[in-house]
Amino acid sequence: MTTMRIERWWQGILAAVFFGLCGCVARGQGQPAPGSQTQVQAGSAGQTAGSQGIELDRLVEVVNDDVILESDVDEARRLAAFQPFRDASSTSSREQIIDRLIDRTLILQQARLQPEDQVTDQQVNEQLTALRKEIPACKQYHCETDEGWQKFVTAQGFTMEELRRLWHERMEVLRFIEVRFRSGIHIDDDQIRDYYEKTLLPQYARQNATAPKLEAISNRIQEILLQQQVSNLLEDWLKSLRAQGTVRSIQPIEAKL
């Protein structure tokens, strides 16, 4: 299954969870430790505004040895514009975004302990090229042209390099989930028929509509059942990772100590 197809079936239950993947795990060395000073001073040479530094970023969460910054939360919120099938009227709260960032940080930590085939730059570019055609808001920017795509990306507050980096990490997450969870699930004909008869047929009956033949939608039912099982497995796995590791929230007052 291609990464773009994974994205399509993932959209139903899990896309909202993993969209907005930030680079909070990939920063590596030099991150502030829990309890350390988290203010960033303005100016590359340590310039300050008067006697006080200007706070540009602050620590929000510590997930094992990685940190999530306030800038990551903002980045995730802006990256949602690249979700082609999102409900524009639905927005996530700051707490929901942070919770998703914690989950994605835990997944990336595990993915890098069990490296699979690496996502290549070509795969990232191919998916972003396809994405340009699927984002409704891209039409007004004429994203079919490189200039229009550049304008759209810039309007969301990203450089092309930043977008490629974030999308690369997002593809890493989806590939890891595909290998770890989905590939080991088998949906048989009896499960598909059971879902058709006990779930879909009653839904069509309530709407006084004629249901399609089982043969015509069996593949879609299989995808739905796969989504449900992957979602349950992933949820349990993330709960276990949270219980085994250390996830520490940093309050605003604490971050300024």
C-alpha positions, 0 to 999 in steps of 0.5 A: 500500500502506498503512503498516499493510500495509507493517508486516505484510509487513515483519514477516517479515524486517525488522521486528525490524531497525526496531522500537524506532525512537528519537528519536536523530536528531531531537534536532538542535542541542545534541548532544555532539560526539565526545569531548565530555563526556557526563554529564548533571547532576541538577537543572535548575539544575546541582545535584549530589550532593556534588562529583560529578554524577550520570551520567544518560546517556552517549554510545554511538555517533556516526553521522556528525553524530548521536549515539546515547545510552544512553537511546536503547538503553533506549528501543528495548528498551522500545518493543519491547512495541508490536510486536504479532507479536513472540516474547515469549521472544526478546530482543535483546542490547544490541549488537544493539539498538545495531546496529539503531539505527545502521542506522535513524539512517543511514536517517533521515539519507538520508530527510531528504535526499530528502523524500517526502510527510510522515507526518501526525499523522492517519496516526500516530493511525490506526495507533496506534489499529489497533495497540491491537487487535493487541498481545496484552498490551493485553488485560489493560489493556483498551486498547480504552478510552483509559484502558486504552491510557494505562495500557499506554503508561505501563507501558512507560515512555512518555508519549503524546507520546513514543510518537507522536513515536517512531511518527512516525519509525518510519513515516518509515523504513518509507515511505522503504524502501517508496519507495526499494526495494520500489516498483521491484521486479517479481515476475513469474509465472515467479518465483512458479511457480519458488518454488512448485515448488522451495521450497514443494512440497518443504516440504509433501512433507517434512511429508506435507501437501497443498500449496495450489493455486498460485492460492490463495497466489500473492499470499503468494509474491509478498510473500515474494519481495518481502521477500527482494529488499528485504532484500538491497537494503537490506542492501547499501545500509546496508553502503555507507552505513556505508563512506561515512560515519563510525560511531564507538563510544564506550567507557565510559571514553572517554565519561567523559573 
